[in-house]
Amino acid sequence: MTDQDYYPQDPQVEALKAELTGLKSDLGNLIGTTRQAQQAEIQELGRKLTASEREFVRTTPDYEQAASGWKGKRMDEIRASLKASGQPEKLAEQILAGDIARLAARAEISGRDPAEVAYEVFEQSGHRSVHLDGPRSEVGEVLKELRK
């Protein structure tokens, strides 16, 4: 004999089970939609940062070197943290991508150029600016003059 033989099916219980099944499905769909929206937002931030970097590198010749150095240091930190906590190293790229996305998002929220904010972070983490004849803004003016 089964439980159903001992306990006759209650229509209210069956209705609640059906409603719960529907709610689980709706929640799964909502989570999937939310993840897709988040991915789209991250991709858009990435496009904005890339466009910003292309423009910013024109007036800041050491931007790519600074970015590469910062990313290398940050990856070392992430890997050490993952190793210490027993987590797989393959998460490092995802964590770094999240760091970059958050940096770009904070810049956008504050109305600032994402590449400029990133460069400031690079400098704060130890990168030393390479200026031709003065501050970065003067270098930009010199480069503009040379292009004429």
C-alpha positions in Angstrom: 0.0 0.0 0.0 1.1 3.5 -0.7 0.7 6.8 1.2 -2.1 7.7 -1.2 -4.1 4.6 -0.1 -3.9 5.8 3.5 -4.4 9.5 2.8 -7.0 10.4 0.2 -6.1 13.3 -2.0 -7.3 16.6 -0.7 -8.3 18.9 -3.5 -6.9 21.9 -1.6 -3.5 20.2 -1.1 -3.4 19.3 -4.8 -4.3 22.9 -5.8 -1.5 24.2 -3.6 1.0 21.7 -5.1 0.0 22.8 -8.6 0.4 26.5 -7.6 3.7 25.8 -6.0 4.9 24.1 -9.2 3.8 27.1 -11.2 5.6 29.5 -8.8 8.8 27.5 -9.0 8.6 27.7 -12.8 8.0 31.4 -12.7 10.9 31.9 -10.3 13.2 29.9 -12.6 12.1 32.1 -15.6 12.6 35.3 -13.6 16.1 34.2 -12.5 17.0 33.4 -16.1 15.7 36.7 -17.3 17.6 38.6 -14.5 20.8 36.9 -15.4 20.4 37.7 -19.1 19.7 41.4 -18.2 22.8 41.5 -16.0 24.9 39.9 -18.7 23.6 42.5 -21.2 24.4 45.3 -18.8 27.9 44.0 -18.2 28.5 43.7 -22.0 27.3 47.3 -22.4 29.6 48.5 -19.7 32.4 46.7 -21.4 31.7 48.4 -24.7 31.6 51.8 -23.1 34.9 51.1 -21.3 36.5 49.9 -24.5 35.4 53.1 -26.4 36.5 55.2 -23.5 39.9 53.5 -23.4 40.4 54.0 -27.2 39.9 57.8 -26.7 41.8 58.0 -23.4 44.9 56.2 -24.7 45.4 59.1 -27.2 46.2 61.5 -24.4 47.7 58.9 -22.0 50.3 56.9 -23.9 51.1 54.6 -20.9 47.4 53.6 -20.3 47.8 50.2 -21.8 51.0 49.5 -19.8 49.3 50.7 -16.6 46.2 48.5 -17.3 48.3 45.5 -18.0 50.3 46.0 -14.9 47.2 46.5 -12.7 45.5 43.4 -14.2 48.5 41.3 -13.6 48.8 42.4 -9.9 45.1 42.0 -9.4 45.1 38.5 -10.9 48.0 37.5 -8.5 45.9 38.8 -5.6 42.8 36.9 -6.7 44.7 33.7 -7.3 46.3 33.8 -3.9 42.9 34.5 -2.3 41.3 31.6 -4.2 44.1 29.2 -3.3 44.0 30.2 0.4 40.3 29.6 0.5 40.5 26.3 -1.4 38.5 27.6 -4.4 39.3 26.8 -8.0 41.7 29.1 -9.8 39.4 29.1 -12.8 37.2 31.7 -11.0 40.0 34.3 -11.2 39.0 35.5 -14.7 35.4 35.9 -13.7 36.4 37.8 -10.5 38.7 40.1 -12.5 35.9 40.8 -15.1 33.6 41.6 -12.2 36.1 44.0 -10.7 36.4 45.8 -14.1 32.7 45.9 -14.6 32.2 47.4 -11.1 34.9 50.0 -11.8 33.2 51.0 -15.1 29.7 51.1 -13.4 31.0 53.3 -10.6 32.5 55.7 -13.1 29.3 55.8 -15.1 27.2 56.4 -12.0 29.4 59.3 -11.1 29.3 60.7 -14.6 33.1 60.3 -15.1 35.1 58.8 -18.0 35.6 55.0 -17.2 39.1 54.9 -18.5 40.2 58.0 -16.5 38.8 56.5 -13.3 40.6 53.2 -14.2 43.8 55.0 -14.8 43.5 56.7 -11.3 43.0 53.2 -9.8 46.1 52.0 -11.7 48.1 55.0 -10.3 46.8 54.3 -6.7 47.9 50.7 -7.0 51.5 51.7 -7.8 51.7 52.6 -11.5 53.8 55.7 -12.1 52.6 57.9 -14.9 54.9 58.5 -17.8 54.5 62.1 -18.9 56.4 63.6 -21.8 56.8 67.2 -20.5 54.3 67.6 -17.7 50.9 66.7 -16.3 48.7 64.3 -18.3 46.4 67.2 -19.5 49.5 69.1 -20.9 50.6 65.9 -22.7 47.1 65.7 -24.3 47.4 69.3 -25.5 50.9 68.6 -27.0 49.5 65.5 -28.8 46.6 67.5 -30.2 49.1 70.1 -31.6 51.2 67.4 -33.1 48.2 66.0 -35.0 47.4 69.3 -36.7 
